[in-house]
């Protein structure tokens, strides 16, 4: 009896310490990459690159996709486009080869989803194509950029098949289709450019209230699909779009210096956090009580005197699921002035904040189903040990050693349950774009951005106009 009481006391103390660990010791993915994240936000790209290489979490095989995406992003921001695409191509190969294995599925079933291979959010895969295509165009590798444009089609087909082309699901990416059209137009492939623009337009038109994951159809896209219809001699399509948009195609002379498409990447993608619901059922002589932290706190358990409340009568469940925390945008709006005369405004082309939140909401049922399946498997193992403790006990008391093991299994089940808080957190919150005409020779581009407090910041760049289409992108993280 003395031994049983000693074991009981040790187990009780361990449980209370474990609860303390649970409340205060749950580090998310964001917490563990903070050094890198802060350095990148401060535009200290070399230091951010070194922080990536030193981060032990990102070196783990299950996180290689994130590592390659982040390395590619840093290299892109540094202007090292060839290096950037080496990393992005490695990320691409991981996605294409498939990251689901029998062992990985088992880890997700018996441990947690955070310990599985990171497979990437669907919109993150589309953003891989965006950065790779820009890198290729900056390197003058037009054929490789076209290959990337074709891969955008394949990705959209796969997405459509996955969700059976449902308008209520993320079955296409309108921005990537718009980008595809720009790439084809850049390469003077006007027929394919028209098809890509048309597919982007139809994606917006099939969406509820004309908003596709936080983005209204850009006016630039409306004129682009009309221009390509006219260039290809598709007069019926041109007339249809003019009616649909209540616009008339302007017969403006082409700019002698060509055009530049400017992508402004504003803010940073939302942070993925963990939400916990912690339930404990304690059975005693006077009945049962359920304690939960649903209101944001854990109520400590009092086990009373040994023999009054049995350890086998204490059942705890931890349900951990992910949620996104959207970060404030550093700027509200921006305008572009070219050569002190032509003024253009940016239009939103991709809203990663909205995509992240809404696509997670769309798969909430699937996420919860996986969590509950895993909890059920863990609880089955726990109950098996507790049943053995009861059957191997004596004088109406359970076997103390097996009871302790059962509680250990319960603790492991509770505290090994983690939501997958990983995501490509250094993506922009939004991608905005505009098309700016150029003169032949040197053009001074002045972008004026306005913060929420009214403060205005300028970003200036010089672009050489040579009669062709060009691309330029820049990021504002803070």
C-alpha positions in Angstrom: 0.0 0.0 0.0 2.9 2.4 0.8 4.5 1.6 -2.6 1.2 2.3 -4.3 0.7 5.6 -2.5 4.4 6.6 -3.4 3.8 5.7 -7.1 0.5 7.6 -7.0 2.2 10.7 -5.5 4.9 10.7 -8.1 2.4 10.3 -11.0 0.2 13.1 -9.6 3.2 15.5 -9.4 4.3 14.5 -12.9 0.8 15.3 -14.3 0.7 18.7 -12.7 4.2 19.5 -14.1 3.1 18.2 -17.5 0.1 20.5 -17.4 2.4 23.4 -16.6 4.6 22.4 -19.6 1.6 22.2 -21.8 0.4 25.7 -20.9 3.7 27.4 -21.2 5.9 25.3 -23.4 4.2 25.0 -26.8 6.4 26.6 -29.4 4.9 27.1 -32.8 6.9 27.0 -36.1 6.9 30.8 -36.2 8.4 30.9 -32.7 11.3 28.7 -33.9 12.1 30.7 -37.1 11.8 34.1 -35.4 15.5 35.1 -35.9 15.3 34.4 -39.7 11.9 36.0 -40.0 12.9 39.3 -38.3 16.1 39.6 -40.3 14.3 39.1 -43.6 11.7 41.7 -42.5 14.5 44.2 -41.8 15.9 43.5 -45.3 19.1 42.0 -43.8 19.1 39.4 -46.5 22.6 38.1 -46.0 22.0 37.6 -42.2 18.6 36.1 -43.0 20.3 33.6 -45.3 22.8 32.6 -42.6 20.0 32.3 -40.0 18.3 29.8 -42.4 21.4 27.7 -42.6 21.7 27.6 -38.8 18.1 26.8 -38.1 18.0 23.1 -37.0 14.3 22.8 -37.4 14.4 23.7 -41.1 17.3 21.3 -41.6 15.1 18.3 -40.7 14.0 16.2 -43.7 10.3 16.8 -43.0 10.8 20.5 -43.4 13.0 20.5 -46.6 10.3 21.9 -48.8 10.0 25.0 -46.5 13.8 25.3 -46.4 14.1 25.3 -50.2 11.2 27.8 -50.6 12.7 30.2 -48.0 16.2 29.9 -49.5 14.8 30.6 -52.9 12.9 33.6 -51.6 15.9 35.1 -50.0 18.1 34.6 -53.1 15.3 36.2 -55.2 15.2 39.3 -52.9 19.0 39.5 -53.2 18.8 39.5 -57.0 20.5 36.1 -57.3 18.0 34.7 -59.7 19.9 31.7 -60.9 20.6 30.6 -57.3 17.0 31.3 -56.4 15.7 29.0 -59.1 18.1 26.2 -58.0 16.4 26.2 -54.7 12.9 26.6 -56.1 13.5 23.7 -58.5 14.5 21.5 -55.6 11.3 22.5 -53.9 9.4 21.7 -57.1 11.0 18.3 -57.3 9.9 17.5 -53.8 6.3 18.4 -54.7 6.3 16.5 -57.9 7.9 13.3 -56.4 5.2 13.4 -53.7 5.8 13.7 -50.0 3.2 11.1 -48.9 4.8 7.9 -47.8 3.6 5.0 -45.7 5.8 6.1 -42.8 4.7 9.6 -43.1 1.0 8.6 -43.0 1.7 6.5 -39.9 3.4 9.5 -38.2 0.3 11.6 -38.8 -2.0 8.9 -37.4 0.0 8.1 -34.2 1.9 11.3 -33.4 0.9 14.6 -35.0 0.7 16.4 -38.3 3.5 18.7 -37.3 5.9 15.7 -37.5 4.9 14.8 -41.0 6.6 16.0 -44.2 5.5 19.5 -45.0 3.6 19.4 -48.4 2.9 23.0 -48.9 -0.3 25.0 -49.1 -1.9 24.9 -52.6 -1.4 28.7 -53.1 2.2 28.3 -52.0 2.8 25.9 -55.0 1.3 28.5 -57.4 3.6 31.2 -55.8 6.6 28.9 -56.6 5.7 29.2 -60.3 5.3 33.0 -59.9 8.9 33.4 -58.5 10.4 30.9 -60.9 8.8 32.6 -63.9 10.1 36.0 -62.9 13.6 34.6 -62.2 13.7 33.1 -65.7 12.5 36.3 -67.4 15.1 38.3 -65.4 17.8 35.9 -66.6 16.6 36.3 -70.2 15.6 32.6 -70.4 12.3 33.0 -72.2 11.9 29.4 -73.1 12.2 28.3 -69.5 9.6 31.0 -68.5 7.2 29.5 -71.1 7.7 26.0 -69.6 6.7 27.5 -66.3 3.6 29.0 -67.9 2.6 25.6 -69.1 3.2 24.1 -65.7 0.7 26.7 -64.4 -1.9 25.1 -66.7 -1.0 21.6 -65.3 -1.3 22.9 -61.8 -4.7 24.4 -62.4 -5.9 21.3 -64.1 -4.9 19.2 -61.1 -6.5 21.7 -58.8 -9.7 21.6 -60.8 -9.8 17.8 -60.8 -9.2 17.7 -57.1 -12.2 19.9 -56.3 -14.3 18.9 -59.3 -14.2 22.4 -60.7 -16.5 23.6 -57.8 -16.9 27.4 -57.7 -17.0 27.2 -54.0 -13.5 25.7 -53.7 -10.1 26.9 -54.6 -10.2 24.9 -57.9 -8.2 27.5 -59.9 -5.7 30.3 -59.2 -6.8 33.4 -61.1 -3.6 35.2 -60.4 -1.4 32.5 -61.9 -3.6 32.3 -65.0 -3.2 36.1 -65.4 0.5 35.7 -65.0 0.5 33.0 -67.6 -1.2 35.4 -70.0 1.5 38.0 -69.3 4.3 35.4 -70.0 2.8 34.4 -73.3 2.3 38.0 -74.3 5.9 38.7 -73.3 6.9 36.0 -75.8 4.5 37.3 -78.5 2.4 34.2 -78.3 -0.9 36.1 -78.5 -3.3 33.2 -79.0 -2.1 31.4 -75.9 -2.1 34.8 -74.1 -5.8 35.3 -75.0 -6.6 31.8 -73.7 -4.9 32.4 -70.4 -6.5 35.8 -69.9 -9.9 34.3 -70.8 -9.4 31.5 -68.3 -8.5 34.1 -65.6 -11.6 36.2 -66.5 -13.9 33.1 -66.4 -12.5 32.3 -62.9 -13.5 35.7 -61.6 -16.9 35.5 -63.4 -17.8 32.2 -61.8 -17.0 33.4 -58.3 -19.5 34.7 -55.9 -20.2 38.4 -56.2 -17.2 38.7 -58.6 -14.7 38.4 -55.8 -12.2 35.5 -56.0 -10.6 35.0 -52.6 -10.4 38.6 -51.8 -9.7 39.9 -55.3 -12.0 41.7 -57.8 -11.2 41.2 -61.4 -8.4 43.7 -62.2 -9.2 46.4 -64.8 -5.9 45.6 -66.5 -7.0 42.0 -67.0 -10.2 43.2 -68.7 -8.3 45.3 -71.2 -5.7 42.6 -71.7 -8.2 40.0 -72.7 -9.9 42.5 -75.0 -6.6 43.5 -76.6 -5.6 39.9 -77.2 -9.1 39.2 -78.7 -8.7 42.1 -81.1 -5.1 41.1 -82.0 -6.2 37.6 -82.8 -9.2 38.8 -84.8 -11.7 37.3 -82.4 -14.2 40.0 -82.9 -17.1 38.1 -81.4 -15.2 37.6 -78.2 -14.2 41.3 -78.2 -17.8 42.4 -78.5 -18.8 40.0 -75.7 -16.2 41.3 -73.3 -17.0 44.9 -74.1 -20.6 44.1 -73.1 -19.7 42.1 -70.1 -17.3 44.8 -68.7 -19.2 47.8 -70.0 -15.9 49.0 -71.5 -14.7 49.9 -74.9 -11.2 48.9 -76.1 -9.1 52.0 -76.5 -7.2 52.2 -79.8 -4.1 53.7 -78.2 -0.8 53.8 -80.0 1.8 51.4 -78.6 4.5 52.9 -76.4 7.8 53.2 -78.4 9.7 52.0 -75.4 7.4 49.1 -74.6 5.8 48.4 -71.3 6.8 47.3 -67.8 4.6 45.1 -65.6 5.3 46.0 -62.0 4.4 43.6 -59.2 4.3 45.2 -55.7 4.4 42.6 -53.0 2.9 44.2 -49.9 3.2 42.9 -46.3 3.8 39.4 -45.1 1.7 36.3 -45.2 -0.4 35.4 -42.1 1.3 33.5 -39.3 0.0 30.0 -38.5 -0.8 29.5 -34.8 -2.1 26.7 -32.7 -5.5 26.6 -31.0 -5.9 24.1 -28.2 -9.1 22.7 -26.6 -8.1 20.7 -23.5 -10.8 18.5 -21.9 -10.5 16.4 -18.7 -13.2 14.1 -17.3 -12.7 13.4 -13.6 -14.9 10.7 -12.1 -15.3 10.6 -8.3 -17.7 9.3 -5.7 -20.0 12.2 -6.1 -20.2 12.1 -9.9 -18.1 13.5 -12.8 -16.7 16.9 -13.7 -15.4 18.0 -17.1 -12.7 20.7 -17.1 -11.8 22.5 -20.2 -9.6 25.5 -21.3 -12.2 26.5 -23.9 -12.4 29.9 -22.2 -8.6 30.2 -22.5 -7.3 28.6 -19.3 -6.7 25.2 -17.7 -8.4 24.4 -14.4 -5.9 22.4 -12.2 -7.1 19.0 -11.1 -7.3 18.0 -7.4 -7.1 14.2 -7.1 -8.0 14.2 -3.4 -7.0 11.3 -1.3 -5.8 8.1 -2.9 -8.7 5.7 -3.3 -11.3 8.5 -3.5 -10.5 9.6 -7.1 -8.8 6.8 -9.0 -6.2 7.7 -11.7 -8.1 5.3 -14.0 -11.1 7.6 -13.6 -9.3 10.6 -15.1 -9.5 11.0 -18.9 -7.9 13.9 -20.7 -8.1 14.9 -24.4 -6.2 17.6 -26.2 -7.5 18.8 -29.5 -5.0 21.1 -31.3 -5.9 22.7 -34.6 -4.3 25.4 -36.8 -5.5 29.0 -37.3 -4.1 32.0 -39.2 -3.2 35.3 -37.7 -3.4 38.0 -40.3 -0.8 40.8 -39.9 -1.4 44.5 -40.6 -0.4 45.7 -44.0 2.5 48.2 -43.9 0.9 50.2 -46.8 -2.7 50.9 -47.9 -2.1 52.0 -51.5 0.5 53.0 -54.0 0.7 55.0 -57.3 3.3 55.0 -60.0 4.6 58.0 -61.9 6.7 57.5 -65.0 9.1 60.2 -66.3 7.2 62.8 -64.2 4.1 62.5 -66.3 2.2 59.2 -66.7 0.4 58.2 -63.5 -0.9 54.7 -62.8 -2.5 53.0 -59.8 -1.8 49.4 -58.6 -4.6 46.8 -58.6 -4.7 43.8 -56.3 -4.0 40.6 -58.1 -3.5 38.0 -55.4 -4.6 38.2 -51.7 -2.7 35.5 -49.8 -4.2 36.6 -46.5 -7.7 35.8 -47.9 -6.4 32.6 -49.6 -4.8 31.3 -46.4 -7.8 31.9 -44.2 -10.5 30.8 -46.6 -8.8 27.6 -47.8 -8.1 26.6 -44.3 -11.8 27.2 -43.5 -12.8 25.1 -46.6 -10.9 22.1 -45.3 -11.9 22.5 -41.7 -14.0 19.4 -41.7 -11.2 17.3 -43.2 -8.7 18.8 -40.6 -11.0 18.0 -37.7 -11.6 14.5 -39.0 -7.9 13.7 -39.1 -7.5 15.1 -35.6 -10.3 13.1 -34.2 -9.1 9.9 -35.9 -5.7 10.4 -34.4 -7.1 11.2 -30.9 -9.3 8.0 -31.2 -6.2 5.9 -32.0 -4.3 7.4 -29.1 -7.1 6.9 -26.7 -7.6 3.3 -27.7 -3.9 2.6 -26.7 -4.4 4.5 -23.4 -7.6 2.6 -22.5 -6.0 -0.7 -23.3 -3.2 0.0 -20.7 -5.8 1.2 -18.1 -7.9 -1.9 -18.6 -4.8 -4.0 -18.0 -4.1 -2.1 -14.8 -7.6 -2.9 -13.5 -7.5 -6.6 -14.5 -4.0 -7.1 -12.9 -4.8 -5.3 -9.6 -5.7 -6.8 -6.3 -8.1 -6.1 -3.5 -10.1 -3.8 -5.8 -7.1 -1.6 -6.5 -5.5 -1.3 -9.9 -1.9 -2.3 -10.5 0.1 0.8 -9.6 2.8 0.3 -12.2 0.4 -0.3 -15.1 -1.7 2.6 -13.8 1.3 4.8 -13.9 2.1 3.6 -17.5 -1.4 4.3 -18.4 -1.2 7.9 -17.2 2.1 8.2 -19.0 0.4 7.2 -22.2 -2.3 9.7 -21.5 0.2 12.5 -21.0 2.1 11.5 -24.1 -1.2 11.6 -26.1 -2.1 15.0 -24.7 1.3 16.7 -25.2 2.3 15.1 -28.5 -0.9 16.4 -30.1 0.2 19.5 -32.1 -1.4 21.3 -35.0 0.7 21.9 -38.1 1.7 25.5 -37.7 4.1 25.5 -40.6 3.7 27.7 -43.7 5.7 29.8 -46.1 5.5 32.8 -43.8 7.7 35.2 -45.8 5.3 35.2 -48.8 3.7 38.6 -49.3 0.2 39.3 -47.9 -0.8 40.7 -51.2 0.5 40.9 -54.8 -0.6 44.1 -56.6 0.3 45.0 -60.2 0.1 47.7 -62.8 1.2 48.1 -66.5 3.3 51.2 -67.2 4.2 52.5 -70.7 7.8 53.3 -71.4 9.8 55.7 -73.5 12.8 54.5 -75.5 15.9 54.7 -73.4 16.0 55.4 -69.6 12.8 55.7 -67.7 12.5 56.9 -64.1 9.8 55.1 -62.2 8.6 56.6 -59.0 6.3 54.5 -56.7 4.7 56.5 -53.9 3.2 54.2 -51.2 1.0 55.4 -48.4 0.9 54.0 -44.8 -2.2 53.7 -42.7 -1.2 56.8 -40.8 -0.9 58.9 -44.0 2.9 58.8 -44.2 4.2 58.5 -47.8 7.3 56.5 -48.8 8.9 56.5 -52.2 10.5 53.7 -54.1 12.4 54.7 -57.2 13.8 52.6 -60.0 15.2 53.2 -63.5 14.1 50.9 -66.3 15.5 50.9 -69.8 12.8 51.0 -72.5 13.7 49.0 -75.6 10.3 48.5 -77.3 9.6 45.2 -75.5 7.6 44.1 -72.5 9.5 44.0 -69.2 8.8 42.8 -65.7 9.8 44.3 -62.3 8.8 43.3 -58.8 9.7 44.6 -55.4 8.6 43.8 -51.8 7.6 46.0 -48.8 7.5 43.9 -45.6 7.5 46.6 -43.0 
